[in-house]
């Protein structure tokens, strides 16, 4: 029996509709499962979690769970703003690389060209350190904000950062220290690198690095609700943690805002999850830096086992194969922002509960949730 062309087209359309419907249901079931993982985490230790997922296969989806304000039981919304912690390093790296493109900084310039002699003398390897070393954490410079004395004073409330200048922080907590460092050229994560990059930008741009960040990076790329070293006037979440390590959640918003506004280069950025994700997507698509500069940024310290480029973390692991982006960890904030090039996928997870200095139960809850999300996205 012969079928007419109209019948064949109709049958084809029916099968296509069935396939699209089945795919849509599978996609929605995947997101429903991820929503369940968020809800499970916020019922166990974590106050609020927001997630952003975007790829050609899955489309775009944003999920939230828990509270932006635990005391007032205000539900977390996708437009709420978080402190990003060390994700701010990627923003600073991009700003520095823009200055490289403008010819105002050379990647292989030595930092002694820009910084005071006192700072250079304060670190054993500083005389030979370049801008590239700072961006890639291969300078061998001691990490000032991990100094045990500084951390103890801060966590006990006995140190007010608004009375401490950055140069005095270096004098007291970094000069001459060599513990937990590696030789020049070897990777060792250190926030000192990014404080120095901010200082170098202050030397290079007349308006200073803060204005450069706000006007030439944030405003220029339309990131209307992104802020650098200034408290957002509205929509900022409350930040929580457990610095007493007694499994009791406490409000650490004051401390989180204090550090976010004080740090220069190594922190300082506030953003809603959608704008932070958009920033990374534009960066990865070559819409912020030119291709040569982006290639420099994504040249890893260890190409066989990637760890860090110039302001970007990297990792090769099953099941996603490869990712690049950055994470942030603070006493009141936990953030992950990554791009997966094999899948052309962006995934961001922002949480207003901090893992740093908290009981291990908080970290277990967060990592269990994240592991389930990764499996659901990349395995089944």
N, C-alpha and C positions, 0 to 999 in steps of 0.2 A: 504494500500500500504506500503510495507516495504522499508526502506531507507538503502542503503549500509553503511558500516562502514565509507567508504571514504566520503560519503555525510554528515553523522553525524559529522565527524571531521571538514569538511569544514564549515558546519552551525555553529558549536561551535566556530571555529576560527573567523567567520564573526561577531558573537555576541560579542565575546571578544574584537575584534578590535573596534566595535562600542562603547562598554562600556569604553574602554581605551581612545578612542578619545573624548567621552563626558566628561570624568573625566578631561582629559588634558585641554579641553576648559574651564571647570568650574574653574580649578586652574588658568589658564591664565587670566580669567576674574577677579578673585579675586586679582591677582597681578596688573592687569590693573587699578582696582579701587583704590588700595593702591597708585599706582603711581599718580593717579589723586589727592589723598589727599595730597601727598607731593607737587605736583605742585601748588595746591591751597594755601598751607601754604607759599611757597616761593614767591608767588605773593602777599602775604599779611603779611608784617613784617619780616619774617624769610629769612635770606640770602641763606643758603644752608642746605639741609637735606639729610642724607644717612641712609638707612635701610638695615638690614640683617635679613633674615628669613630662618630658617632651621628646618625641621622635617621629619620623615619618610613619613608622609602623603603628604606633600607639596613639598618635595625636598628642594633645596637651591635656594634662590633668593636674589639678591642685587639690590636695586633701589637707584637712586640719583636724586636730583632736585636742581636747583639754582646754586649758584656760590661758588667756593673756594676763589675767589678774586673778590669782588664786583666792585672795582674801574676799574679793567682791563677786567671785564666781562669774567673771566675764568671759564668754567663750572666745577662743582664739579665732581670728579671721585671716583670710589670705592676704589682706592688705596691711596687716600689722607689721611693724618695723622691729627688727632685731639688731642688737650689736653683733657684728660679724667676727669679732676676735681676729685671729691671724689670717683670715681671708683678706683682710685689709692689705696684707703684703702683696697680693696680686695686683691690687689697684695701684699701689706705690710703684711696683715694678713696671707696670704699663706706663705710668707717668714718666718714670726715668727713661724708659725706652723711647717715649715720644721726644724727650729732650735729646736723646742720641740721634734720632731721625732729623732733628732740627740742627744738629751739629754743635750743640751746646755742651754736650758731655761725650766723651769717648769711652766705649766699653772697656778698653784696655788702658785707660788713664789710671795712674796710681792715685790713691785717695789722698796722699800727702799734698797733692796739688790743690785740694779743696778744703782740707780740715786743718784746724790749729795744730801747731807743733806739740802742744801739751797732750792732745789725744793720740797722736802718732807715737809719742814717747811712752804712753801708758800701756801699750800692748806690744808684746814681743815680736809679732809678725807684721805689724801695721805698716811698716815702711815699704814692704813689697806688695801690699794688698792693692788690687785693682777694683774698679766698679764691677767687673764681671764676677770677681770673687765674692763681693757683697751680695749680688743678686742671686748667686748660686749656692750660698752658704759654704763656700770653700775657703774662707779667709783665715780660719783658725782663731777667730776672735771669741773671747769668753762671753757667754750669754748672761748679760747683766741682770735680766729679770728672772733668772732662775737662781740667783744668789740666795742661799738659805737664810741669811740674816735679813735681807730685804723682804723675802716672802714671809718670814715670821712676824716682822714688824707690821706688815700690811694686813696679814690675816688676823692678827690680834687687835687691829684697830689702833695701833700705836704709831702709825705713820700716816701723815696727811700728804698726799701727793701734790696738792696745790701749794705746798711749802717747799717742794723739792724740785730743783731745776734738773734738766737732763744732764747737764755737764757735771753737777754735783752727784747725781746718781752714778755716773761713770767713775768719778773720783772715789766714791765710797765703796762701790760694789763691783767694780770691774777692773780697774787699773792693776796691772801686775799679776792678775790671776790666770792660772794656766790649767787648773783641774777641768776634767771633762772636755778638753779640747783635742783637736787633731792637727797635724801639720798643715801648713799652707798648701792648698790644692786638693785636700781631702774633704769630703762632705761631712759637716757637722752643723746641724740646725742651730742658729743663734739669732735671737732678736736684735742683738747689737748691730748686726749687718744692716738691718732696715732702719734703725735709728740713725745710723751714719748716712744712709741714702737720703733721708729727710733733711739732715744737716747739709748735705752736699747740694740738694735742690735749693735750700735757703740761700746758699752761696751763689748759685747760678742764676736763679730767676729773681728779678728785682722785687716782685710782689710777695715772694716767699712761697714755700711749698704748700701751705694750707690754702691760700688763695688760688694757686695753680691747680691744685686738686679739685677745688670746688668749681672754678670757672672753666678751666681748659679740659677737664676730664668729665666730671659729673654733669655739669650744666650743658656742656657741648654735646654730649651724647644723650640728652633728654632724660636723665635719671632724676626726675623731679623730686622724688621722695627719698633720695639717697643723701646722706650727710657725712661730712668728715670732721671729726673733732668738735662737733657742736651737737648738743642734745636736740633730737627732733621735737618740734613743738607739739606734736600730737601723734597718736597711733603707736607710740613706743610701748612694747610689752614690758611687764614687770619681769625681772630676772631673779632666778632662784638657785639655791645650791645647798650644800651640806658641809660647810667648812669645819664644823665641829666633829664631823665624821661619826655622828650618832644616829644616822638614818632618820633624822628629823629635818624636813625641808624648811628652809628659812628664806626670807626675802632679802636678796643681795643686790637689789636694783641700785642703791646708792653707791655701793662699792664698784659695781660693773660700769656705771656711768662715769664714775671718777676715773677709773683706769682707761676706759675707752677714750675719754676726752684728754687724758694726759699723755698717753703713748703717742709717739710720733713715728710714722712709717711702719712700725711693726703691728699696728692695730689701728683703731680710730674710726672705722667705717660703720655706719648704720644703714640698713636697707631692708625693704620688704623682699620676700623671697622671689617674687616675679622679676623685680628689677635687677637683683643680683644675678639671677639666671640669665636674663637678657644680656647683661654685661658680658658674662662668660661666653654666651653664644655668639655675640658680635665679635668678640676677640678671636674665637676659634674660626670664624668664617672670614677673617681678614678684613673686617670692617672698621677696625681701630688702628692696628699697626699694619705697615706694609709687609709683603710676603717675606722679604729678606729678614726684617726684624723679628717677625713671628717665627721664622726658622731658627733664629738665634735663641729666642725664648724657649723653644721646644727642643733644643739640643740638650740632652740629659747628661748629668755628671757621669753616669754609667749607662751606656747605650744597651748593654746586655741585660742589665738589671736596673731599669730606670728608677731613680728616686726623686731627683729635683732638677729643674732646668733653671730658667731665670725668672723666679717668682711663681713657678708652677710646680706642684707636686705631680709625680707620675707613678704608675704601678702597673705591672703585668701580673695578672692573676686569673685563675679560673673562677667563675665562668664567663666573665665579661671581656677577657683578653687584654684590654688596655684602657686606662683612664688617665685623665690629667685635669688638674684644677687645684683646689686647696681646701684645707679644713681649718677649723678654729676651735680652741678649747680654752675656756675660762672658768672662773668660779661660779659664774651665773649664766653661762651660755655654751652651747655645743652646736657647731655648724659644719656641714659638709656640702661642698659645691663642686660637682665633677661633670666633665664631658667625656663621653665614650665614643671615640671616632669610628670604631668598627660598626657601631649601630647608629651613628649620628644622633646620639641620645644625650640629653642633659638631665641630670638628677640632682636635686638639692634637698637636703634635710636640715631644717632649722629647729632647734629646741631651746626653750628658755629655762632649762635646768642645766647647771654646770656639772661637768665630771671632774674638773680639776679640784683637788683637795677634798673631794667628796668620798663617802663610803663606797666601797667597791660594788655595792648593790646597784648604784645608779649607773655605773658603767656597764654592768652586766645587762641591765634592762635595755639600755640604749643599743648596745652592740648586738644583742639578740634580735631586737626589732630590725636593725639595719641589715643583718645577715638574712633574715626572712625576706625583706624587701628585695635584696639583690637576687636571691634564688627565684622569687616570683617573677622578676623582670627578665631574667636571662636564662632560666632553665625550663620553666613550665608555666 
